[in-house]
Structures are given as structure tokens and as C-alpha cells.
Amino acid sequence: MIALNLGTAEILDRMRVAYPTNRPSAKTIALVMSIVPYVFYPAMPFVDYLFDKHVEGIAADMQAQMSAAR
């Protein structure tokens, strides 16, 4: 799970070169997700939700730019 989230964040960061966005990198939340289960396990679903929404927002911004470039 940790590798999946960090990989997703890395792919989005690489795509930001072609399709820049004002949103911050998802790597920070992905790193927090790797620490939370060891510190306070019940918070994991909430952090996972935040990561998912953040990634969806970045993807939506990039998709809008891709559509505008056509």
C-alpha cells in the first residue's frame, strides 16, 4: 500500500511537467500515510480519504488542461 501511494504521487509529479497545477504535491500525504498506521491506526481511513481526494483534484486539473490543449 505504501509503495502504491508513493508511486501514484511520483507519477503525478512527473506529469506536472507537461500539465502544471497549483495544487501541492501528493507525496507529503503519501508519506504521512506511511507513518499514521504506526502512530494512530484509527486515523488511517481519514488520511486515505484525504489522499484520494487530493489525487482526484490533481487529476481533474490535468485532465482539464489536456482537453484544452486539443
CHARMM-style PDB file with segment names, atoms N, HN, CA, C and O in Angstrom:
ATOM      1  N   MET     1       0.828  -1.194   0.000  1.00  0.00      PROA
ATOM      2  CA  MET     1       0.000   0.000   0.000  1.00  0.00      PROA
ATOM      3  C   MET     1       0.867   1.250   0.000  1.00  0.00      PROA
ATOM      4  O   MET     1       0.559   2.214  -0.701  1.00  0.00      PROA
ATOM      5  N   ILE     2       1.936   1.248   0.770  1.00  0.00      PROA
ATOM      6  HN  ILE     2       2.186   0.464   1.339  1.00  0.00      PROA
ATOM      7  CA  ILE     2       2.813   2.416   0.831  1.00  0.00      PROA
ATOM      8  C   ILE     2       3.451   2.667  -0.522  1.00  0.00      PROA
ATOM      9  O   ILE     2       3.498   3.807  -0.985  1.00  0.00      PROA
ATOM     10  N   ALA     3       3.942   1.614  -1.159  1.00  0.00      PROA
ATOM     11  HN  ALA     3       3.904   0.688  -0.782  1.00  0.00      PROA
ATOM     12  CA  ALA     3       4.581   1.765  -2.464  1.00  0.00      PROA
ATOM     13  C   ALA     3       3.580   2.241  -3.511  1.00  0.00      PROA
ATOM     14  O   ALA     3       3.932   3.024  -4.393  1.00  0.00      PROA
ATOM     15  N   LEU     4       2.353   1.782  -3.422  1.00  0.00      PROA
ATOM     16  HN  LEU     4       2.067   1.146  -2.705  1.00  0.00      PROA
ATOM     17  CA  LEU     4       1.322   2.189  -4.366  1.00  0.00      PROA
ATOM     18  C   LEU     4       1.043   3.685  -4.257  1.00  0.00      PROA
ATOM     19  O   LEU     4       0.974   4.375  -5.273  1.00  0.00      PROA
ATOM     20  N   ASN     5       0.884   4.185  -3.051  1.00  0.00      PROA
ATOM     21  HN  ASN     5       0.940   3.624  -2.226  1.00  0.00      PROA
ATOM     22  CA  ASN     5       0.599   5.611  -2.856  1.00  0.00      PROA
ATOM     23  C   ASN     5       1.785   6.480  -3.255  1.00  0.00      PROA
ATOM     24  O   ASN     5       1.608   7.516  -3.896  1.00  0.00      PROA
ATOM     25  N   LEU     6       2.984   6.067  -2.882  1.00  0.00      PROA
ATOM     26  HN  LEU     6       3.128   5.225  -2.362  1.00  0.00      PROA
ATOM     27  CA  LEU     6       4.164   6.840  -3.276  1.00  0.00      PROA
ATOM     28  C   LEU     6       4.369   6.791  -4.786  1.00  0.00      PROA
ATOM     29  O   LEU     6       4.791   7.781  -5.385  1.00  0.00      PROA
ATOM     30  N   GLY     7       4.081   5.669  -5.398  1.00  0.00      PROA
ATOM     31  HN  GLY     7       3.739   4.865  -4.912  1.00  0.00      PROA
ATOM     32  CA  GLY     7       4.190   5.561  -6.847  1.00  0.00      PROA
ATOM     33  C   GLY     7       3.188   6.453  -7.558  1.00  0.00      PROA
ATOM     34  O   GLY     7       3.517   7.101  -8.552  1.00  0.00      PROA
ATOM     35  N   THR     8       1.970   6.485  -7.051  1.00  0.00      PROA
ATOM     36  HN  THR     8       1.702   5.959  -6.244  1.00  0.00      PROA
ATOM     37  CA  THR     8       0.949   7.360  -7.625  1.00  0.00      PROA
ATOM     38  C   THR     8       1.372   8.820  -7.519  1.00  0.00      PROA
ATOM     39  O   THR     8       1.232   9.583  -8.475  1.00  0.00      PROA
ATOM     40  N   ALA     9       1.886   9.205  -6.363  1.00  0.00      PROA
ATOM     41  HN  ALA     9       2.000   8.586  -5.586  1.00  0.00      PROA
ATOM     42  CA  ALA     9       2.350  10.581  -6.171  1.00  0.00      PROA
ATOM     43  C   ALA     9       3.514  10.905  -7.110  1.00  0.00      PROA
ATOM     44  O   ALA     9       3.589  12.009  -7.650  1.00  0.00      PROA
ATOM     45  N   GLU    10       4.409   9.958  -7.301  1.00  0.00      PROA
ATOM     46  HN  GLU    10       4.349   9.061  -6.862  1.00  0.00      PROA
ATOM     47  CA  GLU    10       5.556  10.164  -8.198  1.00  0.00      PROA
ATOM     48  C   GLU    10       5.095  10.341  -9.641  1.00  0.00      PROA
ATOM     49  O   GLU    10       5.597  11.216 -10.346  1.00  0.00      PROA
ATOM     50  N   ILE    11       4.157   9.531 -10.082  1.00  0.00      PROA
ATOM     51  HN  ILE    11       3.749   8.819  -9.509  1.00  0.00      PROA
ATOM     52  CA  ILE    11       3.633   9.647 -11.447  1.00  0.00      PROA
ATOM     53  C   ILE    11       2.976  11.007 -11.654  1.00  0.00      PROA
ATOM     54  O   ILE    11       3.177  11.647 -12.686  1.00  0.00      PROA
ATOM     55  N   LEU    12       2.193  11.445 -10.672  1.00  0.00      PROA
ATOM     56  HN  LEU    12       2.030  10.925  -9.834  1.00  0.00      PROA
ATOM     57  CA  LEU    12       1.545  12.754 -10.791  1.00  0.00      PROA
ATOM     58  C   LEU    12       2.573  13.877 -10.833  1.00  0.00      PROA
ATOM     59  O   LEU    12       2.400  14.846 -11.572  1.00  0.00      PROA
ATOM     60  N   ASP    13       3.635  13.757 -10.051  1.00  0.00      PROA
ATOM     61  HN  ASP    13       3.774  12.970  -9.450  1.00  0.00      PROA
ATOM     62  CA  ASP    13       4.683  14.781 -10.076  1.00  0.00      PROA
ATOM     63  C   ASP    13       5.368  14.830 -11.434  1.00  0.00      PROA
ATOM     64  O   ASP    13       5.711  15.910 -11.915  1.00  0.00      PROA
ATOM     65  N   ARG    14       5.570  13.685 -12.052  1.00  0.00      PROA
ATOM     66  HN  ARG    14       5.292  12.807 -11.662  1.00  0.00      PROA
ATOM     67  CA  ARG    14       6.192  13.659 -13.381  1.00  0.00      PROA
ATOM     68  C   ARG    14       5.260  14.250 -14.435  1.00  0.00      PROA
ATOM     69  O   ARG    14       5.714  14.902 -15.376  1.00  0.00      PROA
ATOM     70  N   MET    15       3.962  14.023 -14.276  1.00  0.00      PROA
ATOM     71  HN  MET    15       3.593  13.494 -13.512  1.00  0.00      PROA
ATOM     72  CA  MET    15       3.001  14.571 -15.225  1.00  0.00      PROA
ATOM     73  C   MET    15       2.853  16.086 -15.077  1.00  0.00      PROA
ATOM     74  O   MET    15       2.417  16.762 -16.009  1.00  0.00      PROA
ATOM     75  N   ARG    16       3.215  16.618 -13.909  1.00  0.00      PROA
ATOM     76  HN  ARG    16       3.569  16.069 -13.152  1.00  0.00      PROA
ATOM     77  CA  ARG    16       3.111  18.060 -13.681  1.00  0.00      PROA
ATOM     78  C   ARG    16       4.022  18.862 -14.593  1.00  0.00      PROA
ATOM     79  O   ARG    16       3.802  20.057 -14.791  1.00  0.00      PROA
ATOM     80  N   VAL    17       5.031  18.227 -15.145  1.00  0.00      PROA
ATOM     81  HN  VAL    17       5.210  17.257 -14.984  1.00  0.00      PROA
ATOM     82  CA  VAL    17       5.932  18.921 -16.064  1.00  0.00      PROA
ATOM     83  C   VAL    17       5.147  19.352 -17.306  1.00  0.00      PROA
ATOM     84  O   VAL    17       5.284  20.484 -17.769  1.00  0.00      PROA
ATOM     85  N   ALA    18       4.339  18.458 -17.834  1.00  0.00      PROA
ATOM     86  HN  ALA    18       4.228  17.538 -17.457  1.00  0.00      PROA
ATOM     87  CA  ALA    18       3.564  18.762 -19.034  1.00  0.00      PROA
ATOM     88  C   ALA    18       2.259  19.494 -18.714  1.00  0.00      PROA
ATOM     89  O   ALA    18       1.803  20.325 -19.499  1.00  0.00      PROA
ATOM     90  N   TYR    19       1.668  19.188 -17.577  1.00  0.00      PROA
ATOM     91  HN  TYR    19       2.038  18.513 -16.939  1.00  0.00      PROA
ATOM     92  CA  TYR    19       0.385  19.770 -17.196  1.00  0.00      PROA
ATOM     93  C   TYR    19       0.477  20.350 -15.783  1.00  0.00      PROA
ATOM     94  O   TYR    19       0.037  19.714 -14.824  1.00  0.00      PROA
ATOM     95  N   PRO    20       1.040  21.543 -15.649  1.00  0.00      PROA
ATOM     96  CA  PRO    20       1.225  22.115 -14.305  1.00  0.00      PROA
ATOM     97  C   PRO    20      -0.109  22.411 -13.610  1.00  0.00      PROA
ATOM     98  O   PRO    20      -1.117  22.700 -14.254  1.00  0.00      PROA
ATOM     99  N   THR    21      -0.081  22.332 -12.309  1.00  0.00      PROA
ATOM    100  HN  THR    21       0.738  22.097 -11.786  1.00  0.00      PROA
ATOM    101  CA  THR    21      -1.256  22.614 -11.490  1.00  0.00      PROA
ATOM    102  C   THR    21      -0.817  23.393 -10.252  1.00  0.00      PROA
ATOM    103  O   THR    21       0.345  23.333  -9.851  1.00  0.00      PROA
ATOM    104  N   ASN    22      -1.743  24.114  -9.660  1.00  0.00      PROA
ATOM    105  HN  ASN    22      -2.688  24.163  -9.986  1.00  0.00      PROA
ATOM    106  CA  ASN    22      -1.436  24.913  -8.471  1.00  0.00      PROA
ATOM    107  C   ASN    22      -1.494  24.091  -7.186  1.00  0.00      PROA
ATOM    108  O   ASN    22      -1.087  24.565  -6.126  1.00  0.00      PROA
ATOM    109  N   ARG    23      -1.987  22.892  -7.276  1.00  0.00      PROA
ATOM    110  HN  ARG    23      -2.318  22.507  -8.138  1.00  0.00      PROA
ATOM    111  CA  ARG    23      -2.107  22.046  -6.086  1.00  0.00      PROA
ATOM    112  C   ARG    23      -0.729  21.538  -5.657  1.00  0.00      PROA
ATOM    113  O   ARG    23       0.134  21.288  -6.498  1.00  0.00      PROA
ATOM    114  N   PRO    24      -0.526  21.388  -4.345  1.00  0.00      PROA
ATOM    115  CA  PRO    24       0.760  20.860  -3.874  1.00  0.00      PROA
ATOM    116  C   PRO    24       0.916  19.380  -4.217  1.00  0.00      PROA
ATOM    117  O   PRO    24      -0.048  18.700  -4.569  1.00  0.00      PROA
ATOM    118  N   SER    25       2.118  18.914  -4.110  1.00  0.00      PROA
ATOM    119  HN  SER    25       2.902  19.466  -3.824  1.00  0.00      PROA
ATOM    120  CA  SER    25       2.435  17.519  -4.422  1.00  0.00      PROA
ATOM    121  C   SER    25       1.702  16.569  -3.478  1.00  0.00      PROA
ATOM    122  O   SER    25       1.451  16.899  -2.319  1.00  0.00      PROA
ATOM    123  N   ALA    26       1.366  15.398  -3.984  1.00  0.00      PROA
ATOM    124  HN  ALA    26       1.570  15.130  -4.926  1.00  0.00      PROA
ATOM    125  CA  ALA    26       0.684  14.388  -3.177  1.00  0.00      PROA
ATOM    126  C   ALA    26       1.670  13.554  -2.367  1.00  0.00      PROA
ATOM    127  O   ALA    26       1.258  12.715  -1.565  1.00  0.00      PROA
ATOM    128  N   LYS    27       2.972  13.776  -2.568  1.00  0.00      PROA
ATOM    129  HN  LYS    27       3.307  14.457  -3.219  1.00  0.00      PROA
ATOM    130  CA  LYS    27       3.979  12.981  -1.848  1.00  0.00      PROA
ATOM    131  C   LYS    27       3.903  13.174  -0.339  1.00  0.00      PROA
ATOM    132  O   LYS    27       4.118  12.229   0.420  1.00  0.00      PROA
ATOM    133  N   THR    28       3.600  14.382   0.095  1.00  0.00      PROA
ATOM    134  HN  THR    28       3.425  15.150  -0.522  1.00  0.00      PROA
ATOM    135  CA  THR    28       3.537  14.650   1.532  1.00  0.00      PROA
ATOM    136  C   THR    28       2.463  13.797   2.193  1.00  0.00      PROA
ATOM    137  O   THR    28       2.697  13.181   3.233  1.00  0.00      PROA
ATOM    138  N   ILE    29       1.288  13.770   1.582  1.00  0.00      PROA
ATOM    139  HN  ILE    29       1.097  14.271   0.738  1.00  0.00      PROA
ATOM    140  CA  ILE    29       0.197  12.971   2.154  1.00  0.00      PROA
ATOM    141  C   ILE    29       0.541  11.483   2.074  1.00  0.00      PROA
ATOM    142  O   ILE    29       0.215  10.722   2.985  1.00  0.00      PROA
ATOM    143  N   ALA    30       1.193  11.069   0.996  1.00  0.00      PROA
ATOM    144  HN  ALA    30       1.458  11.688   0.256  1.00  0.00      PROA
ATOM    145  CA  ALA    30       1.584   9.658   0.868  1.00  0.00      PROA
ATOM    146  C   ALA    30       2.573   9.273   1.963  1.00  0.00      PROA
ATOM    147  O   ALA    30       2.496   8.169   2.503  1.00  0.00      PROA
ATOM    148  N   LEU    31       3.488  10.156   2.293  1.00  0.00      PROA
ATOM    149  HN  LEU    31       3.551  11.052   1.854  1.00  0.00      PROA
ATOM    150  CA  LEU    31       4.435   9.867   3.371  1.00  0.00      PROA
ATOM    151  C   LEU    31       3.738   9.821   4.729  1.00  0.00      PROA
ATOM    152  O   LEU    31       4.061   8.984   5.572  1.00  0.00      PROA
ATOM    153  N   VAL    32       2.783  10.719   4.933  1.00  0.00      PROA
ATOM    154  HN  VAL    32       2.520  11.399   4.248  1.00  0.00      PROA
ATOM    155  CA  VAL    32       2.018  10.704   6.182  1.00  0.00      PROA
ATOM    156  C   VAL    32       1.253   9.390   6.301  1.00  0.00      PROA
ATOM    157  O   VAL    32       1.126   8.827   7.388  1.00  0.00      PROA
ATOM    158  N   MET    33       0.747   8.912   5.166  1.00  0.00      PROA
ATOM    159  HN  MET    33       0.850   9.370   4.283  1.00  0.00      PROA
ATOM    160  CA  MET    33       0.017   7.644   5.184  1.00  0.00      PROA
ATOM    161  C   MET    33       0.905   6.474   5.568  1.00  0.00      PROA
ATOM    162  O   MET    33       0.414   5.466   6.075  1.00  0.00      PROA
ATOM    163  N   SER    34       2.188   6.591   5.337  1.00  0.00      PROA
ATOM    164  HN  SER    34       2.588   7.410   4.924  1.00  0.00      PROA
ATOM    165  CA  SER    34       3.093   5.503   5.714  1.00  0.00      PROA
ATOM    166  C   SER    34       3.424   5.525   7.208  1.00  0.00      PROA
ATOM    167  O   SER    34       3.867   4.516   7.757  1.00  0.00      PROA
ATOM    168  N   ILE    35       3.214   6.651   7.859  1.00  0.00      PROA
ATOM    169  HN  ILE    35       2.854   7.470   7.413  1.00  0.00      PROA
ATOM    170  CA  ILE    35       3.537   6.799   9.286  1.00  0.00      PROA
ATOM    171  C   ILE    35       2.310   6.597  10.175  1.00  0.00      PROA
ATOM    172  O   ILE    35       2.425   6.036  11.265  1.00  0.00      PROA
ATOM    173  N   VAL    36       1.151   7.042   9.727  1.00  0.00      PROA
ATOM    174  HN  VAL    36       1.058   7.497   8.842  1.00  0.00      PROA
ATOM    175  CA  VAL    36      -0.066   7.037  10.548  1.00  0.00      PROA
ATOM    176  C   VAL    36      -0.409   5.662  11.132  1.00  0.00      PROA
ATOM    177  O   VAL    36      -0.768   5.603  12.308  1.00  0.00      PROA
ATOM    178  N   PRO    37      -0.321   4.565  10.392  1.00  0.00      PROA
ATOM    179  CA  PRO    37      -0.702   3.283  10.991  1.00  0.00      PROA
ATOM    180  C   PRO    37       0.136   2.904  12.209  1.00  0.00      PROA
ATOM    181  O   PRO    37      -0.333   2.184  13.091  1.00  0.00      PROA
ATOM    182  N   TYR    38       1.354   3.381  12.255  1.00  0.00      PROA
ATOM    183  HN  TYR    38       1.735   3.965  11.539  1.00  0.00      PROA
ATOM    184  CA  TYR    38       2.225   3.053  13.388  1.00  0.00      PROA
ATOM    185  C   TYR    38       1.987   3.956  14.587  1.00  0.00      PROA
ATOM    186  O   TYR    38       2.295   3.578  15.717  1.00  0.00      PROA
ATOM    187  N   VAL    39       1.446   5.138  14.356  1.00  0.00      PROA
ATOM    188  HN  VAL    39       1.196   5.445  13.437  1.00  0.00      PROA
ATOM    189  CA  VAL    39       1.231   6.100  15.430  1.00  0.00      PROA
ATOM    190  C   VAL    39      -0.205   6.047  15.947  1.00  0.00      PROA
ATOM    191  O   VAL    39      -0.436   5.907  17.148  1.00  0.00      PROA
ATOM    192  N   PHE    40      -1.164   6.160  15.032  1.00  0.00      PROA
ATOM    193  HN  PHE    40      -0.976   6.274  14.056  1.00  0.00      PROA
ATOM    194  CA  PHE    40      -2.572   6.206  15.431  1.00  0.00      PROA
ATOM    195  C   PHE    40      -3.401   5.534  14.349  1.00  0.00      PROA
ATOM    196  O   PHE    40      -3.905   6.199  13.443  1.00  0.00      PROA
ATOM    197  N   TYR    41      -3.542   4.234  14.441  1.00  0.00      PROA
ATOM    198  HN  TYR    41      -3.134   3.694  15.176  1.00  0.00      PROA
ATOM    199  CA  TYR    41      -4.184   3.435  13.397  1.00  0.00      PROA
ATOM    200  C   TYR    41      -5.603   3.885  13.041  1.00  0.00      PROA
ATOM    201  O   TYR    41      -5.942   3.879  11.858  1.00  0.00      PROA
ATOM    202  N   PRO    42      -6.457   4.276  14.008  1.00  0.00      PROA
ATOM    203  CA  PRO    42      -7.829   4.664  13.637  1.00  0.00      PROA
ATOM    204  C   PRO    42      -7.907   5.867  12.687  1.00  0.00      PROA
ATOM    205  O   PRO    42      -8.939   6.072  12.047  1.00  0.00      PROA
ATOM    206  N   ALA    43      -6.860   6.649  12.585  1.00  0.00      PROA
ATOM    207  HN  ALA    43      -6.022   6.484  13.105  1.00  0.00      PROA
ATOM    208  CA  ALA    43      -6.882   7.814  11.696  1.00  0.00      PROA
ATOM    209  C   ALA    43      -6.606   7.445  10.242  1.00  0.00      PROA
ATOM    210  O   ALA    43      -6.762   8.287   9.358  1.00  0.00      PROA
ATOM    211  N   MET    44      -6.204   6.225   9.981  1.00  0.00      PROA
ATOM    212  HN  MET    44      -6.077   5.541  10.699  1.00  0.00      PROA
ATOM    213  CA  MET    44      -5.808   5.813   8.637  1.00  0.00      PROA
ATOM    214  C   MET    44      -6.902   6.013   7.584  1.00  0.00      PROA
ATOM    215  O   MET    44      -6.594   6.516   6.504  1.00  0.00      PROA
ATOM    216  N   PRO    45      -8.155   5.648   7.840  1.00  0.00      PROA
ATOM    217  CA  PRO    45      -9.171   5.866   6.807  1.00  0.00      PROA
ATOM    218  C   PRO    45      -9.344   7.340   6.435  1.00  0.00      PROA
ATOM    219  O   PRO    45      -9.624   7.661   5.280  1.00  0.00      PROA
ATOM    220  N   PHE    46      -9.180   8.226   7.403  1.00  0.00      PROA
ATOM    221  HN  PHE    46      -8.952   7.965   8.341  1.00  0.00      PROA
ATOM    222  CA  PHE    46      -9.332   9.649   7.127  1.00  0.00      PROA
ATOM    223  C   PHE    46      -8.181  10.186   6.287  1.00  0.00      PROA
ATOM    224  O   PHE    46      -8.392  10.985   5.375  1.00  0.00      PROA
ATOM    225  N   VAL    47      -6.975   9.751   6.593  1.00  0.00      PROA
ATOM    226  HN  VAL    47      -6.804   9.103   7.335  1.00  0.00      PROA
ATOM    227  CA  VAL    47      -5.812  10.171   5.808  1.00  0.00      PROA
ATOM    228  C   VAL    47      -5.894   9.582   4.405  1.00  0.00      PROA
ATOM    229  O   VAL    47      -5.535  10.246   3.433  1.00  0.00      PROA
ATOM    230  N   ASP    48      -6.356   8.357   4.295  1.00  0.00      PROA
ATOM    231  HN  ASP    48      -6.648   7.818   5.085  1.00  0.00      PROA
ATOM    232  CA  ASP    48      -6.533   7.730   2.987  1.00  0.00      PROA
ATOM    233  C   ASP    48      -7.555   8.506   2.155  1.00  0.00      PROA
ATOM    234  O   ASP    48      -7.351   8.717   0.960  1.00  0.00      PROA
ATOM    235  N   TYR    49      -8.631   8.921   2.772  1.00  0.00      PROA
ATOM    236  HN  TYR    49      -8.797   8.750   3.744  1.00  0.00      PROA
ATOM    237  CA  TYR    49      -9.650   9.723   2.091  1.00  0.00      PROA
ATOM    238  C   TYR    49      -9.062  11.048   1.597  1.00  0.00      PROA
ATOM    239  O   TYR    49      -9.315  11.458   0.464  1.00  0.00      PROA
ATOM    240  N   LEU    50      -8.282  11.710   2.443  1.00  0.00      PROA
ATOM    241  HN  LEU    50      -8.076  11.377   3.363  1.00  0.00      PROA
ATOM    242  CA  LEU    50      -7.645  12.968   2.041  1.00  0.00      PROA
ATOM    243  C   LEU    50      -6.706  12.763   0.857  1.00  0.00      PROA
ATOM    244  O   LEU    50      -6.686  13.575  -0.069  1.00  0.00      PROA
ATOM    245  N   PHE    51      -5.943  11.698   0.882  1.00  0.00      PROA
ATOM    246  HN  PHE    51      -5.960  11.039   1.633  1.00  0.00      PROA
ATOM    247  CA  PHE    51      -5.038  11.396  -0.228  1.00  0.00      PROA
ATOM    248  C   PHE    51      -5.825  11.168  -1.513  1.00  0.00      PROA
ATOM    249  O   PHE    51      -5.481  11.713  -2.562  1.00  0.00      PROA
ATOM    250  N   ASP    52      -6.876  10.368  -1.430  1.00  0.00      PROA
ATOM    251  HN  ASP    52      -7.156   9.926  -0.578  1.00  0.00      PROA
ATOM    252  CA  ASP    52      -7.687  10.072  -2.610  1.00  0.00      PROA
ATOM    253  C   ASP    52      -8.297  11.344  -3.202  1.00  0.00      PROA
ATOM    254  O   ASP    52      -8.259  11.536  -4.418  1.00  0.00      PROA
ATOM    255  N   LYS    53      -8.851  12.200  -2.370  1.00  0.00      PROA
ATOM    256  HN  LYS    53      -8.882  12.044  -1.383  1.00  0.00      PROA
ATOM    257  CA  LYS    53      -9.458  13.447  -2.854  1.00  0.00      PROA
ATOM    258  C   LYS    53      -8.412  14.378  -3.446  1.00  0.00      PROA
ATOM    259  O   LYS    53      -8.672  15.044  -4.447  1.00  0.00      PROA
ATOM    260  N   HSD    54      -7.247  14.431  -2.847  1.00  0.00      PROA
ATOM    261  HN  HSD    54      -7.036  13.890  -2.033  1.00  0.00      PROA
ATOM    262  CA  HSD    54      -6.175  15.286  -3.354  1.00  0.00      PROA
ATOM    263  C   HSD    54      -5.710  14.801  -4.733  1.00  0.00      PROA
ATOM    264  O   HSD    54      -5.520  15.604  -5.647  1.00  0.00      PROA
ATOM    265  N   VAL    55      -5.532  13.502  -4.873  1.00  0.00      PROA
ATOM    266  HN  VAL    55      -5.687  12.850  -4.131  1.00  0.00      PROA
ATOM    267  CA  VAL    55      -5.116  12.928  -6.153  1.00  0.00      PROA
ATOM    268  C   VAL    55      -6.198  13.152  -7.209  1.00  0.00      PROA
ATOM    269  O   VAL    55      -5.884  13.470  -8.356  1.00  0.00      PROA
ATOM    270  N   GLU    56      -7.457  12.993  -6.838  1.00  0.00      PROA
ATOM    271  HN  GLU    56      -7.712  12.735  -5.906  1.00  0.00      PROA
ATOM    272  CA  GLU    56      -8.547  13.239  -7.784  1.00  0.00      PROA
ATOM    273  C   GLU    56      -8.556  14.690  -8.243  1.00  0.00      PROA
ATOM    274  O   GLU    56      -8.812  14.964  -9.416  1.00  0.00      PROA
ATOM    275  N   GLY    57      -8.282  15.621  -7.338  1.00  0.00      PROA
ATOM    276  HN  GLY    57      -8.074  15.399  -6.385  1.00  0.00      PROA
ATOM    277  CA  GLY    57      -8.236  17.035  -7.697  1.00  0.00      PROA
ATOM    278  C   GLY    57      -7.105  17.342  -8.671  1.00  0.00      PROA
ATOM    279  O   GLY    57      -7.291  18.074  -9.643  1.00  0.00      PROA
ATOM    280  N   ILE    58      -5.936  16.777  -8.399  1.00  0.00      PROA
ATOM    281  HN  ILE    58      -5.785  16.183  -7.609  1.00  0.00      PROA
ATOM    282  CA  ILE    58      -4.802  16.978  -9.307  1.00  0.00      PROA
ATOM    283  C   ILE    58      -5.118  16.384 -10.675  1.00  0.00      PROA
ATOM    284  O   ILE    58      -4.845  17.010 -11.700  1.00  0.00      PROA
ATOM    285  N   ALA    59      -5.684  15.197 -10.700  1.00  0.00      PROA
ATOM    286  HN  ALA    59      -5.905  14.689  -9.868  1.00  0.00      PROA
ATOM    287  CA  ALA    59      -6.026  14.545 -11.967  1.00  0.00      PROA
ATOM    288  C   ALA    59      -7.074  15.346 -12.732  1.00  0.00      PROA
ATOM    289  O   ALA    59      -6.997  15.445 -13.957  1.00  0.00      PROA
ATOM    290  N   ALA    60      -8.040  15.912 -12.041  1.00  0.00      PROA
ATOM    291  HN  ALA    60      -8.102  15.832 -11.046  1.00  0.00      PROA
ATOM    292  CA  ALA    60      -9.065  16.721 -12.704  1.00  0.00      PROA
ATOM    293  C   ALA    60      -8.454  17.978 -13.320  1.00  0.00      PROA
ATOM    294  O   ALA    60      -8.813  18.358 -14.435  1.00  0.00      PROA
ATOM    295  N   ASP    61      -7.537  18.622 -12.604  1.00  0.00      PROA
ATOM    296  HN  ASP    61      -7.245  18.313 -11.699  1.00  0.00      PROA
ATOM    297  CA  ASP    61      -6.854  19.800 -13.148  1.00  0.00      PROA
ATOM    298  C   ASP    61      -6.073  19.441 -14.403  1.00  0.00      PROA
ATOM    299  O   ASP    61      -6.119  20.161 -15.400  1.00  0.00      PROA
ATOM    300  N   MET    62      -5.361  18.330 -14.348  1.00  0.00      PROA
ATOM    301  HN  MET    62      -5.324  17.745 -13.538  1.00  0.00      PROA
ATOM    302  CA  MET    62      -4.568  17.907 -15.507  1.00  0.00      PROA
ATOM    303  C   MET    62      -5.462  17.519 -16.679  1.00  0.00      PROA
ATOM    304  O   MET    62      -5.143  17.810 -17.831  1.00  0.00      PROA
ATOM    305  N   GLN    63      -6.573  16.866 -16.386  1.00  0.00      PROA
ATOM    306  HN  GLN    63      -6.833  16.630 -15.450  1.00  0.00      PROA
ATOM    307  CA  GLN    63      -7.484  16.458 -17.459  1.00  0.00      PROA
ATOM    308  C   GLN    63      -8.076  17.681 -18.143  1.00  0.00      PROA
ATOM    309  O   GLN    63      -8.246  17.685 -19.362  1.00  0.00      PROA
ATOM    310  N   ALA    64      -8.394  18.721 -17.373  1.00  0.00      PROA
ATOM    311  HN  ALA    64      -8.257  18.717 -16.383  1.00  0.00      PROA
ATOM    312  CA  ALA    64      -8.924  19.950 -17.967  1.00  0.00      PROA
ATOM    313  C   ALA    64      -7.892  20.578 -18.905  1.00  0.00      PROA
ATOM    314  O   ALA    64      -8.245  21.077 -19.974  1.00  0.00      PROA
ATOM    315  N   GLN    65      -6.633  20.552 -18.510  1.00  0.00      PROA
ATOM    316  HN  GLN    65      -6.347  20.146 -17.642  1.00  0.00      PROA
ATOM    317  CA  GLN    65      -5.567  21.090 -19.362  1.00  0.00      PROA
ATOM    318  C   GLN    65      -5.388  20.247 -20.612  1.00  0.00      PROA
ATOM    319  O   GLN    65      -5.141  20.783 -21.692  1.00  0.00      PROA
ATOM    320  N   MET    66      -5.511  18.927 -20.475  1.00  0.00      PROA
ATOM    321  HN  MET    66      -5.711  18.492 -19.597  1.00  0.00      PROA
ATOM    322  CA  MET    66      -5.383  18.046 -21.636  1.00  0.00      PROA
ATOM    323  C   MET    66      -6.503  18.309 -22.639  1.00  0.00      PROA
ATOM    324  O   MET    66      -6.271  18.321 -23.848  1.00  0.00      PROA
ATOM    325  N   SER    67      -7.722  18.520 -22.131  1.00  0.00      PROA
ATOM    326  HN  SER    67      -7.911  18.510 -21.149  1.00  0.00      PROA
ATOM    327  CA  SER    67      -8.856  18.793 -23.012  1.00  0.00      PROA
ATOM    328  C   SER    67      -8.715  20.138 -23.697  1.00  0.00      PROA
ATOM    329  O   SER    67      -9.095  20.289 -24.859  1.00  0.00      PROA
ATOM    330  N   ALA    68      -8.172  21.115 -22.987  1.00  0.00      PROA
ATOM    331  HN  ALA    68      -7.864  20.992 -22.044  1.00  0.00      PROA
ATOM    332  CA  ALA    68      -7.992  22.444 -23.561  1.00  0.00      PROA
ATOM    333  C   ALA    68      -6.896  22.464 -24.612  1.00  0.00      PROA
ATOM    334  O   ALA    68      -6.915  23.310 -25.505  1.00  0.00      PROA
ATOM    335  N   ALA    69      -5.947  21.552 -24.521  1.00  0.00      PROA
ATOM    336  HN  ALA    69      -5.931  20.865 -23.795  1.00  0.00      PROA
ATOM    337  CA  ALA    69      -4.822  21.520 -25.460  1.00  0.00      PROA
ATOM    338  C   ALA    69      -5.219  20.935 -26.812  1.00  0.00      PROA
ATOM    339  O   ALA    69      -4.482  21.093 -27.786  1.00  0.00      PROA
ATOM    340  N   ARG    70      -6.335  20.280 -26.891  1.00  0.00      PROA
ATOM    341  HN  ARG    70      -6.934  20.152 -26.100  1.00  0.00      PROA
ATOM    342  CA  ARG    70      -6.756  19.656 -28.162  1.00  0.00      PROA
ATOM    343  C   ARG    70      -7.162  20.668 -29.146  1.00  0.00      PROA
ATOM    344  OT1 ARG    70      -7.543  20.324 -30.265  1.00  0.00      PROA
TER     345      ARG     70
END
